[in-house]
Amino acid sequence: MYAQVIVDVPTMQTNQPYTYAVPEALTEVLAVGMRVVVPFGRGNRLIQGFVVGFVTAVNEATELKAIESVVELEPVLNEELLDLGQWLAETNFAFRISVLQTMLPNVMRAKYSKTFQLVEPNGLVNEPDVQVLFADRSEIPFNETEIAPELLPKLQRLQRSGVLQVGYVVDNRATAKTVLAMKPLLSAGEYDDLRQNLRKTAVKQARFLTYLMTAPQEFVPIKTVLDSQGLDYPTIKKAAEQGWIERAEIEEYRLPRLSSPIEPTSPLTLNPEQETAYTAIAASLGEAQTKTFLFEGITGSGKTEVYLQAIARTLQQGKTAIMLVPEITLTPQMVRRVKGRFGDDVAVMHSGLSEGERYDEWRRVERHEVNVVVGARSAIFAPLENIGLIVIDEEHEATYKQDENPRYHARDVAQWRAERHGATLVLGSATPSLESRARAQRGVYTLLTLTERALHNPLPKAEVVDMREAMKAGGDDIFSPQMLDQLRDRLDKNEQSVLMLNRRGYANFMMCRNCGYVPRCVNCDLAMTVHKDTGRLECHYCGYSEPIPTTCANCGSDRIRPYGTGTQKVEEELQRMMPDARIIRMDVDTTRRKGATDKMLADFGDKKADILLGTQMIAKGLDFPDVTLVGVLNADTTLGLPDYRASERTFQLLTQVAGRAGRADKEGEVVIQTFNPDHYAIQLAKTQDYEAFYRQEMNLRHTWQYAPYYYTVQIKIAHERQDEAAKVAYQTANWLKKHLASDSVLLGPSTGAITRLKNKYYYRMVIKFKHDDGLEAALTELVSAGQRLQKQGVVLTIDRDPVNFI
């Protein structure tokens, strides 16, 4: 038997598995889906790989290397996920190793350590200081912080002469947490006898014996017993010495915690529209054939309650369910709602958890200890079996598409898994993506609609404020008089407001008023954002930062000033104008700490703040009964993006954030500030008229030949030198033209909206096509070419159906 292994070689990846001999000791152990350590290349460097299959015969002339060891004794990927990995790699022009690693928690990705291995011991005779390092061993860690710098040249010479060689060790970072636990060894009667014979001053021992009389006959963490019984470690130690209990190390899950306890909930009575939608979904759950629903419901229409009741129905049938939310901000709220209904039968999977928590939640799923998974994009790879239902909430969100390799879309993965399991797929949104809505119109998806709010309360009234006129009337560029009046009115009424500005930081950039100089990132072709709280300029793309300057680096003038507005500046201005207002600011800067998002939203829900100010992370999913005002400070931030989806994103964002107002018995109002008041996306968002927007945008997409009428592929070429990037981009374009169908369109090459990012110059081209088999084959060939180009410092990326063009 020979194993087929996909190996982890970042510099030269391939989708073809390598064949390895299976040592006799592993013949009964090895299984498909296991992680293994294998020698690779001329130096037999040890690397990690995944076993994807077995063969019984090989070319006899080939001398095969043998598998070194297994990382675990159980497969980490089942047959379904291995098949999914192959499909994803093929359809997204990615490598299987990247896809397989994406399916697992970060701690299960290979980490390699270098070592120096002694090949010729006699070669160290003339190097006593090096010989000391190898005094009692033949291998030492290659760690520059532990080896004296003056020894490095000697080690290098010895390596060149063959006395030493560099080796690699595969480290397994995936470890379980263990705690000290105890369990009773005697009967309740024996403990009672012991208690009767204690001296009266042995109060703690008496209390412990009383506990042991009714304690569970299994291991319980000692800390749990100490906390619940008010005991101390000496009492436990003495009990163990006297043979009352047994102590042992046991595994304990690192469970994600929210800032406050989760209250159990019961199913709500559905209104007629909800009942119709639920009945259709529930009926499909009993069928073996996959069905996809587009669940279009206005904001506040009660889509989540339908999801929860559909999940309950799935569990009743003995099946499992996955529910995705678009970003981490929404996860705590959805976790509360799902765990409130299903308790400990729910696992949470998203990047906001610690690595240990993510690993333990993955193991709970993999061990079949839970039946429901809630999480962000990567939760779609949860190793659930017998899936009956997959729900994607806010299905239109761009965050469901991964920006980095492998560039998968969670919706496509969900469709594949649903078809594999014969499961039901529900795509929910108040503002579905045009692609999904078009599929529903063609009958590929079944359309379910909710046209009324669950509590029959009206949609909020919306007002569009022309900021050009507001500034002429004496207002500033942050707050119109209308916005300030509405905010003050809510403070007087003890009601809450939500304010959105989709720009974090204090100001967009700094500029010298003498010479016009703007400080730019040293790595990117971008002006840096002003962050007043840290006193620094920051690049939001690469993370580079420097102190805020007091004089111009170009002319020496002290007239260098911040321009534009970010959430920090809005908070400062609000506090100045309304000193009594309690404000919570939510953006990437304030939510970095673990648990910060949940804490802020819990505080706002408890009315510990009057105004919730934030970026687009506050636009979706929030449900607070006392929010009666939503203000959009600048509706144009997404409208100006160089992207054909700019109008769609603007409409979706405005509609979503407007839906946060008036969700209970109090009427809601929305104020939208804009410099483009007549734009159709803004006017239709004012009335939340999705159908009118869909018709108008589809006409434009048809004219422009963009999705959903055409598929698109974006190819990016990057290099540290602009001339080299341009040369490869034009060579690639000329080669591709020969492989395109006559009705396919190639745009570019051209520089992106941002020419340089992270010290690389970018050129891109966009291919628009309907059906083009030749293009698929050409792009697959281009993936291999990209590996060769990598040796020249060129980075080539292929993105199918991209969600941004920056």
N, C-alpha and C positions, 0 to 999 in steps of 0.2 A: 504494500500500500504506500502511495506517495501523496503528499499533501500539496494542494494548490494554495499559495499564500500571496495576498496583496501586501506589498511591503511599504514601509514608511520611509521613503527617500525623497525629501523635499526638493533637492536640486535636480532630480531627473525622474519625475513620476511617470507611471505608465498604468494603463488599465488592464494590461495583461498580467495574470498571476505568474509567479515563479514556482517551479516545482522543487520540493525538498523531500529528502528521505526522512522517514519516520523512525526514530530510534525504537528498539524493541521495548524499552521501558515505557514508551508512550503509546504503543499500539492500541491498548485498551482504554486509554485516557482521552486521546485526541478526538475532537468532534468539530464539525462545521460551526463557525461562529466564534471559535475561541481566539484569544489573543496569544501569540507565541513570540519568542525571541529567536531570531535566526541570524546566521552569519551572512554578510552581503559584500560583494565586490572583491577586488584583489586582496585587500588587507583583512578580509573576513570580519569587517566591522559588525558588531552586534546591533541589530535594529529590531523594532517591533513590527509585527505584521498580523493580519487576520486570515485565518483558515477559511477559504471560501468553497473548497471542494476537495475531492480525492480522485486519483486515477490509479489504475492497477498496472499500467504498462508505460514505459518511457523508452526513449531512444537509448539503446545499450551503449552507444559511443559517448553519451553524455555522463560526465562524472558529477554526481549530485552531492550537494552539501546537505547536512542533516540539521533538523530543527534542534536548537540548543536546549530550550526549556519552554514550559507553558507559564503564562502570567497568572491565570486562574485555573481552577479545576472544572469550571463550568463555562459554557458559551456565554458571551456577553451580547451577541446579536443572534436573533432567531432567523429562521429561513425567510420569513416575510421581509424583514428589514434588510437582509442581504440582497434579495431580489429588488427591493425598492432602491437600494444603493446603486445597483447596476443600471437600473432605469434612469435614475436621476443623473448619473454621470453621463449617460449617453444623450439625454435630452437637453442638459444644461452645459454641455461641452466642458465638463469638469472631470476630475480624477476620482476614482473609486475610493482611494485612501482618504481624501478630503471629506467625501460624503460620509463614509463610515465613522470617521472621527467626530463629525458634526452630530451624529446620532447619540453620542455618549457624553456623560458629564466631563467637564474639563479635566478633572483629576485623573481620568482614565486615558488621557492622551499621553503619548510617550514623552518622557523626559530623559535626556541622555547626559551622562557624566563622562568626561574624558579621564583616562588613566595613562600613566607611563608604565610599560611592562618591560621587565628585564629579560633580554634575549640571550646575551652573552655575559654571564657574571664576571668572567676574567677581564672583560673590557673596562672594568671600573678600578683596576689596580692602581692606576696613576691618577685617579680622581677621588681622593679620600672623602672630600666633603659631599660628593654625590653618593659614594658608597654608604655613608651614614644613613642616607634616606632609605636605602634598601637593606638595612642591617638585618632585619628579621623577616623580610617578605620580598616577593618578586614583582609586586605591583603596588604602585602608590597613586593616590588621587592627583590628577593634573589640575591643581587649583592655584592660580597665580597669587591668591591672597595668602596661601600657606607656604609657597615655595619662595625662598629669598630671590629677589630680582637678579642678583649677580650670578645665580646658578643657571638661569634660563639659557644664556648662550652656550654653556657647557652641555646642558641637556639637549639642546638643538644639534650640537656637533655629534654627540653620542647617538642621536636618532639617525642622523645622516650616515653614520658609519655602521649602522645596523646593530649597535650594542643595545639600544632601546627602541621600542616601537610604541606608537600611540594606540591605545585600545579604547573601547567604548562600553559603558555599562548602561543597560536599560533600567531606569528606576520606575518602580510602581508607586505612584503617589496616592492611589486609591486605598485608603485604610479605613477600617471600621473604628468607631469610638467605643471604648470599653470602660465600664465602671465597676467598682467593687459592690457585690451584692451578697445577700444572705437568704437562707431559707431554714425553716424549723426542722429539727431532727427528732423531736419527741412528740408524744400525744398530748392532747389538751389536759387530760387527767394528770399526767406526769408534771406538766408545767404548774398545775394548780397545787400539787403536793410540794413542789420546790418553793412556791410562793408562800405557802403556809409556814415553812420552816425558816424563812428569812428573818434576820433580826429587824427590829422595827425601824432602825435608822437607814436601812438599805432601800430608800424610797425609789430611786431610779431603776434598780433591779426589779422591784415589785411591779413597777409600771411596765417594764419591758416584758416580764413574764405574763402579765395580763394581756398585753398585745399579742404575744406568741400563742396564747390559747385559741385565738380566733384568726391568726395570720394565715394567708394563703400558702398552700403546700408547694410553692414554687419560688424561684429566686426573685427577690425584690431589691432594687438599688438601696444600699444602706443609707444614702443621703435622704431618700424619700422617707424612710422609717424615722431617721433622726428629726427631720423637719416636722413630721406629723405627730410624733410622740414626745417631742421636747427632750430628747436624750442626747448623749454625747458619745464619742468614739471609745473612750475607756470602758464604758458599759458594754458596748458591742464586743470589744476585744476580750473582756473577761468572760462573757457568755460563750464565746467561741472556745476559749481555753477550758471551760467547764463542760464542753460537749453539748451545749444547748442548741447551737446553730451550726450550720456549715457556711463557710464564706468562699466566694469564687468570683472571678472576673466574668462579666457578661457583656454582651453587645448592647449598646443603647443608641437608638436613632436620634440624630440631630434634627428635630422637627422645627419647621419654620413657625415663628411666633408672631402674632399681631399685637398691637399696642394695648388692646383690651379684649376681654373674653368675648367669644362669639355666642350670641343668643340663638337658641333653636327656633326655627320657624315652621309654620304649617302651610300647606297649599292654600292659595287664595281662590275665591270663586271667580271663574273666568267670565268676561262679558261675551256677547254673541260672536264678535269678530275673533276674539282670542280662542274661543271654543271651536270655531270652524277651522282655524289654523292648527290647533292642537290635534283635532280629530284626524286631519289629513296626515300629519306627521306620525301620529300613533298608528294609523292604519298601515303606513309604509314600514313601520318597525317589525311588523309580523311577516313581511314578505321577504323572500330570499334575494330578490332583485334590488340592486342599488337604485335609489331615487334621490335626486338633488332638488332641494327647495330654495328659492330665493324669497326670503322672508322680509318684505319691505313694510316697515311700520314707522309712522311719524314718531318724533321724539316724545317720550312719555307714554307710548301706547301700550306698554306692558309686554314687550318681547321677552324680557328676562324670565318672567313668570311662566311663559309658554316653554322656554328652554328647560326650566327646572322640572316642570311636570312631564316633559318628554323624556328627560333623563331618568326620572322616577319610573316611568313606563319601561324604559330600556332595562333598568336593573331588575324589575319584576320578571322580565323575560330571561333573566340569567345572563345578560350581556353587559358589556362595559361601554363607557362613554368618554369622549374627549371634548373639552370646551376651551376654545382659544379666545383670548382678548388681545387687542392690537399692541398694547404697550404696558410696561411694568406699573405705570401709575394706576391703571384700572384694575390690576390684579388684586390688591388688598380688598377692594370693594366687592369684586366678583367672588373672591375666596370666602368672604363673610357670608354672601348670599348662598353659595353652593354648600359650604360647610354647615351653615345654619340649617340647611335642609337635609344633608346626608352625613354630617358628622365626620367621624374618623375614616369613613370610606372614601375620602378625597385626598389625593396627592397634589402638591403644588410644584410647578416646574417653571422657573424663569431666572433670568440672569441677576436679579436683585438679591438672590439668596447667597449665603456663603457657599464655598465649594463643598464643604462637608455636608451642608443641608441638601444641596442639589444631588450629591452622590447618594445620600440616604433616601431621599424621596424616589430617586430612580430605582434603588434596590427594593423599596416597598412595592413599586409597580411591577418590577421584574419578578418578584417573589409571589405575585398574585395576592398581595395583602390588601390592595385597594381596587376599586372598580371604576372610579371616576378620576380623571386628571384635568386640572385647570391650569392654564399657563399661557405664556406668550408664544411667539412663533415656533421655537424649538420643541415645545411640548407636543407638536404633531408627531414627533418620533418616539413618543413614550411607548415602551415595550408591552403594551396591553395586548391581550389575546381576546378573540371572540368579540370584536368591536361591533356594537349595534348602532351607535349614533355618534356623529361628529358635528359639533356646532362651531361656526366661526362668527363671532360677534363683530360688528363694525367691519364687515368683510371688504369694504372699499379702501381700507387704510393701507398706505404704502409700506408701513412697517412689517407687513406680512411677507414682504420680499426682502431677502437677505442681500445686502450690498456687496459683501465679500464672497470670495469663492468658498463653497459652491453656491452660485446665485439662484437658489431655489425660491419658489413662491409657495407659502404654506397651503394656499388654496389648491394648487396642483397636487401636492403631496396628499392632502386630505381626500381629493377625488380618487387618487390611485388606491389609497388604503380602503376607502369606502367600497370601491369596486372589488377589491381583494376579499373583503369580509361580507359582501352583500349588505352593507350598512346604509343607513340614511345620512345624508349630508345636508345640513341646514346652514345657509349663508344669510346672516341677518344684517340689516342696515336701514337707517332712515334715508340714506342717500347712496344707493348701490352704485358700484362702479359701472361705467357705461358698458364695459365688456359683459358683466354679469346680467345687466338689464337687457342687453341685446340677446343674450342666450335664452333668457326667459321669454322674450318676445318670439323667438324662433321655436320655442317648445322644448329646447334642450334642458332647461330648468323649469320646474313648476312654480308659478308665481303665487305667493300668499301675501295678502295685504292687510294692514291695520290702518284705518283712516281716522280713527278717533283716539284721543287719549284715554288711558285706562280708567281715570276718574271722571271722564266726560267734561273735564275743564278745558277751556279754549286754549289755542295756541297763543303765545304772548304777542302783544302788539309791538310792531317794530317801526323804528324811525331811522331813516338814513340822513345823516348830517353831512352836508357839503363843507369840508374843512376849509376850502378856499374862501367861502362866504363867512364862516365862523371866525377866521383870522382877520378878515377885513373889519368885522364887527367888534374887534378888540380882544378876541380869545387868543390863546397861545396854540402851539402846534401839538400839544399833548391833550388838553381838555377843552372841549367846546363848552359854551355856557349851558347848553342843554344837558350835557353829561354831568356837569357839576351840580346843576339843579336837581337832577334825578338822584344822584348819590346822596346829597344832603337830605332829600325827602325820605330816603330809605333809613338814614341814620335817625331822623326824627321819629319814624314809625317803628324803630327797633326791628327792622327787617334787614335781610342780608343781600349783598351784591357780589357779582362775579365780574371781574375785569380781565380781558385778554389782550395781550400784546405779544405777538409772536417773535419777539427779539429779546434775548437775555443780555445781561451786562448793564452798564450805566449809559454808555453812548455808543453809537455805531463806529465812530472813528474820531481821531484828533487831526486838526489841520492848523497850520500856521497862517495867521491872518495877514502876515507880511508877504510871504513868498509862495503860499499855497502848498507847502510840503506836507505830506501825509505819511506818518510812520507805517511801514509795511512789514509783514512777517518776513524773516530772513529765509524761510523755507518755501513760502507760498506767495503767489502773486495776489495778495490780499491785504487790505487795510486791517489793522488789528482793532479789536473791540475794547472799549474802556471798561474796566471793572474797578469801580471806586472803592468798594469794601476791602479789596486786597491791595489797592494802590498799584495795579499793574495793567498793562496792555496785554491782551491774550488773543491768540489765533485759535478759533474754534474748530479748525480742521486738523492741525498737527499738534496743538498743545503748547507751542512756543510762547513764552511770555517774557516781558521786560518791564522795569518800573515806568510809571507814567512820567513822561518828561516835563520839565518846567521851562526848558528853553528849546528852541528849534534846532535840530541837528544840522540843518542845511544853512540857515542864515544867522543863528544865534539869538534871534528875537525871543522875548518872553511872551509874545502874543500868540501862543499855541493853545488852542481851546478844543474842548470836546464838542462834537456835533452829532445830531440824531438822538434817538431816545431808546433806552432799553428798560427792562422791568425794574432794575435798581433805581433808575432815575425817577420812574413813575412812583415807586414806593416813597422815595424821599419827598417828591412834590406833594403827594397825597397827605403825608404826615404833616407837612408844613401848612397846607390849606385846611386840613381837618384834623387838628391835633388830638381830638377825642376819639377818632376812628381807630379801631383795632384791626390791624392788617396782617394777613398771612400771605407771603410771597412764595409761589411754587414755580421753580424752574430748575434746570439741571444743576445750578450752583447750590441751591438750598436743599435739594433732595438727594445729594450724594451719599449722605450717611444712611446706613442700613436702618430701615424702619421709619425714616423721616417722612416719607409720603403718607403712610398709614396714620402716623401721629398727627400730621397737619390736617388731613381730612377728618379725622376723628374730632380734633379740636374745633374745626369749623362746624361740624355737625352738632357739637355740643354748645354752639353759639358762643365760643370763646373769642370769636373774631366777627367783625362786621363786613369786611371786604376780603374776598379771596382774589388775589392778583396773580396771574401766571401766564405762561406761554401756552402753546396748543395742548399741552398735557392736561389742562383743565377743561378742554372743550368737550370731552366725551364721557358718557357714563355717570357723571355726578348726579346725585338725586337728593337734594336738600329742600325740605318743605318751605323753609323761610326765605329762600332765594327768590326775590321778585324782580330783580333788575340784573340784566346782563349787558355789559358794555364792551364793545369792540373798539379799541383805541386807534387801530390802523388796519382797515380791511384790505389794504393794498400790498401787504408784505408778501403774500403768495401770488398775487396777481401779476407782479412784475418778473416772475421767474422765466428764464428762457426755456420753456417747456410747453409742449402742446396741451398738457394736462393742467396748465395754470388756472384756467377758468373753472375747471371741474373741481380742483382742490379748494379754490376759494369758496365756491358754492357749498361744498361739503363742510368745510370748516365753519363757515358762518351759520349754516343750518344747524350743525351739531351744537355749537356753543349757545346759539339762541335757544335751543331746546332745554337748557339748564334752568330757564326762568319759568316761574308759575306752574310748578309740577304738582302742587297740592291744591288747597282750597283758596289760595290767594292768587289774584291775577298777576301775570307777569308782563314786563316790558323789556324791550331790547333797543339799545341805541348803538347804531353802527356808524362810526366816523370814517370818512373816506375822501380822497381827492379825486375819485372816479365815480361819482354818484349815479351816473347814467349807465354804467356797465351792466349788461344783462345778468351776469353772475350775481352781482350785488342786489339788483332789483328783485330778482327771482328768489334769492335767499331771504329777502325781507318778508316775502309772503310764504316762504317754505314750499314753493311750487316746484316739486321735483319733476313732475311730468312735463311741464313747459320747458324746464331747463334741459331735460333729456332730449326733447324734440329739436330744440335749437342747436344744442351741441352736436347731436348726431348729424345734422345737416352740414355743419362746419367740418366735422371729421371726414364725411364722405367727400367733400370738396377737396380737403387737404390730403386725402388718401392716408389716413392714420387709423389706429385701432378704434373701434373693433372691426373696421372694414379691411384692414391690412394687419399682418403680423410685422413686428419690428425686431431687428437684432442690432445691438450697438457694439462696435468693436473699438477698443481703446488701445493706443500705442503710447508707451511712456518711456522716457530715457532722461538721464541727467543732462544731456546736451540736446538743445532744441533741433539742431540740424540733423542729428542722428535719428531723433524721433520722427521728424518730417520725412526723411529718406525712407525709413522702413514703412511708414504709413502709406506713402505713395506707391511703393513697391507692392505692398499688400493689396491696395485698391486695384492696381493694374492686373494683378493675378486674379483677384476675385471677379472682375468684370467678365473674364473668359468663362466663368462657371455659372453666371446668373442666367435665369430664364428671361425671355424677352420682355415679360411684363413686370419683372422685379426692378426696383429702383435703388440705386446707390447714391447716397448723399455724402459729400465730403471727399477726401479728408479735410478737416478744418480743426483749428484750435478750439478747445472747449470754452465755455463762458469764463472759466478760470484757467488761464494758460499753464500756470505752474503750481503744483501741489506737492508738499513734502519733498522738495528738491528735485522733482521730476517734471519735465515738460510733457504735456498731453496733446495728442491728436486723436480725433475720433471720426468714425464714419458710421452712418446709419443705413441699414438695408431695409427696405419696405417690400413685402412680398405677400402673395396669397398662397400659392402652392409651388414649391421649388425644391424638388428632390436633389437636384445637383448642388444647390446651396448647402443643404444639410451635410452632404458628403464632403464638400469643400471646407466647411467650418470644422468638421471633425479632423480633417487633415491639418487645418490651421492650428488646432490645439497642440499637435505634435511639433509643428514648426515653432510654436511659442516656447517649447522647452529648449529648442536649439538656440533661439534668440536670447533666451535668458542668460546664456554664457557670454553674450555681448553686452549685457546690462540692459536689454530691452524687455519691458514688461508688456505682454499682450493679453488682453482680457476680452472675453466674448460674453455678452449679456443678452439672453433671450428675453424679449418683452420687457425692456427696462422700465423702471418706474420714475427715474429721473435722468435728465440729460445734461447735468452740470459737470 
